[in-house]
């Protein structure tokens, strides 16, 4: 009662949205006897409505004049629909956010009325903040049923702000853009992003890379507006209990600009795609989108994917490849857009993954659904004393550092400092990107970066020979069936890797990272007995860091040899015969020579141990590589 007829601000998630109706604003009436037109009459209380089939009196009769000013008759009067003025009117349902609901209570729903320019400003599934007047209306039908006056409350919206607008790419400040571009200039930005994804989870770099590719996404292609190739990366995480599968999904839900989370047992076919129901206002059949439709241009996360019914699982086949949902129900024939990445988590049959069996024997998923996933991550809880000790110390330290930020703010506790350690990629824990900045970086990359596949920037023959060998090995070993879709998957993951670096084109190292992900997905899904032989046979497609080090050392020795010959010739011309004591090579020339060999980051090599052991030092001030004799 305290807030009735007052200005309020509420936030929540839009769950249902009606169509746009014309609402009477200024009414003109015709006198039936003398045909004169009266008006305009301002119609204010048009929000009182009935929820029953009988309805109450027509709202135009409530505001009709009592006497005609031309013939002084008392009617009857008829509404002049042509001259009357209308405005747009729409009703939506606003529901409490699941995270803000107190324990033991279901989320409450409040009806919100949108008028004029606020119509269609927000879509179902979006989190919004509504400022408006908390109004009440008389309900005729409920009054008739209950025997005493019944009123309904609603919010008449005055202003709407989407929560995602605060971090959207269009609303980024100049300081944010400058920070993002500085991050992209770092040659180690790819490794830093992987280390910053789910930093509270130890290890699992392969899964974090696949999550990063799904969050950044690739570039959709539309060939002559006839054949559309999706640009979203679908990921399936399959593994033993306790390998942080659900935590990965929850992290993706919190980080993605637009995400919808659902669990397999509580998700049905209509809940994921779309359902048809009767509108309570118009009593007509209307269409309501499911989780995949609400996650359009975002991420749809499905936990316990293996617990879904087979009929429900087949309903998302079209949504995962064509990215549309076709509906033919109750006289409604239409198609809805579902352009979203699907990240699913599943448990093997019996709970634990059996390495002596193939993937098909370990999980109850059919080949059509498995082929629609670009990346397959198999997580196994293996016993390794060294890794277990590191994991235990990491988890213990994480619990010790979990101090509430409110205590730190008021000075009751010191800000926690994690001991600096290096991940398996060599990234120091101090180089992690703050989560707010990472979210803005992902938004910026999705909105502004569209990497192109150019002819001379990557090895096309390598992909063709890889596809041939993958097909051959998949038939022999009986693992994941390889199809033409997997070539598109390699291209998509390469584009997503280039997007992580904010590049305009796909380079050879992007394609190498994509091939590494594809091979890791293929080999990890095989029997344990054939994994080692498969790694040996596919080793030629993987460019390891050791190979790059040897190649860079060879290039540097060749440059130093040429520099020594040049210095010796100059000494002889000057009349001196001593050999040069110091040799200096420009860093730019070394980078150019390395770029010709498709190696783009040499500064990291110059800080490594092989570089120092060979007797070289890097002078960053003069940008020279120096060798003393």
Buried (B, 14 or more C-beta within 10 A) or exposed (E): EEEEEEEBEBBBBBBBBBBEBEBBBBBBBBBEBEEEEBBBBEBEEBBBBBBBEEEBEEBBEEBBBEEBEEEEEEBEBEBBEEBBBBBBBBBBBBBBEEEEEEEEEEEEBBBBBBBEEBBEBBBBBBBBBBBBBBBEBBBBBBBEEEEEEBEBEBBBBBEBBBBBEEBBBEEBEEEBBEBBEEBBEEEBBBBBBBBBBBBEBBBBBBBBBBBBBBBBBBBBBEEEEEEBBBBBBBBBBBBBEEBBBBEBBBBBBEBBBBBBBBBBEEBBBBBBBBBBEEBEBEEEEBBBBBBBBBBBBBBBBBBBBBBBEEEBBBBBEBBBBEBBBEBEEEEEEEEBBBBBBBBBBBBBEEEBBBBEBBBBEBBBBEEBBBBBBBBBBBBBEEEEEEEEEBEEEBEEBBEEEEEEEEEEEEEEEEEEEBEEEEBEEEBEEEBBBEBEBBBBBBBBBBEEBBBEBEEEBBBEEBBEEBBEBBBEBBEEBBBBBBBEBBBBBBBBBBBBBBBBBBBEBBBBBBBBBBBBBBBBBBBBBBBEEBBEEBBEBBEEBEBEEEEBBEBBBEBBEEBBEEBBEEBBEEBEEEEEEEEBEEBBBBBEEBBEBBEEEBBEBBEBBBEEEEBEEEEBEBEEEEEBBBBEE
